[in-house]
Amino acid sequence: MIRADHADGVTTIVMSRPPVNAIDPAFVEAFNAALDAVEAARATAVVISSDQKCFSAGADLARIRGWFDGDAGTREMVAMSRRCMRCSADWSGSRR
């Protein structure tokens, strides 16, 4: 789903969740793991790319719609939003 390759101080993160890199909880966790790999490699530069037809279509709307089929829809959506915000904070370096 997400691959991190390291070479010469540069980490390239490649997103690969066909067909459009729709973001779901597993995608966020995989992206967080890639950020951990960036940190562990002590990369001086990071390139984020996609091997799909677009960079990312955004949230996996089918997944979100499914959450609201049950009583926990709002709770699931809030939890997903929090995971995305943590990932964004890690990406921007604001938690370091």
N, C-alpha and C positions, 0 to 999 in steps of 0.2 A: 504494500500500500504506500509506504514512504521509505525511501532509501537515502542513506547519508553516506557519501563517498568523500574521503579525505585525501588530499595530495598537496604537498608543498605549502602548507599553512592555509589552504582554502578548503572549505567543506561545501560540497554541492548537495543540496537536499532536492530529491526528485519525487514529486507527488505522482502517484499512479493508482488512482481509484476510478476505473472505467465506469461510465463513459466521460464524466465531467468533474471528477474530484469533489463530489458532493460531500459536505462536512457532516459527519455523525460522531458519536462518542468515540468509536474505535479510531477514527481518523484523527481526532484531537489527541488521543493518547499516543498514537504513533508519531504525530508531529512533536509532541512533548519529548518522546524518546529520542527523536532526531536532534532536538535542541540539547538534550543531555549529551549526545554524542559530539555535538559542536563544542560544548564546554569541555568535555573530556579531551578532545583533540587539541584544545587551545588554539582554535582556528583564528586567523587574523582577518579572514573575509568569509562571507557566506553567500552562496548563490542559491536561490530557491527557484525551481523550475517545475514544469509539468511535462509528462510524456503523453498527455491526453489532448483532446481537441481544443481545450481551453485551460486557462490557469486553474480556475475553480469556479464552479457555478454557485457556490455559497452553501447554505444549509441544505441538508437532505430533506426536502419537503415531504416526501412520502413517509419518511421515518417520523417526522414531527406530527404529521396528520395521524399516524397510527397511535402516537402517545395519547391523543385526545379521544381515542375509542374507549379508554378506561377512565377511572376516577383519578389517576395519578398524572394526567396530562400536564397540568400547570406545574406540578412539582418536578416532573422530568424536564420540562422546558427551562425552568429556572436553573436546575442542576447543569444542564448542557450549556446554558449561557455563562454560568460561573466557570465551567471548565474552559470555555473559549476565552474568557477574560484572563484567566490565569496563564493560558498559553500565550496570549498577546502580551501580557506583562513580562513573561520570560523572554519572548522574542525581542521586545524593545529594550530589555536589560533593566527595566525599572525595579525588579526585585533583587538586584545584586547590589 
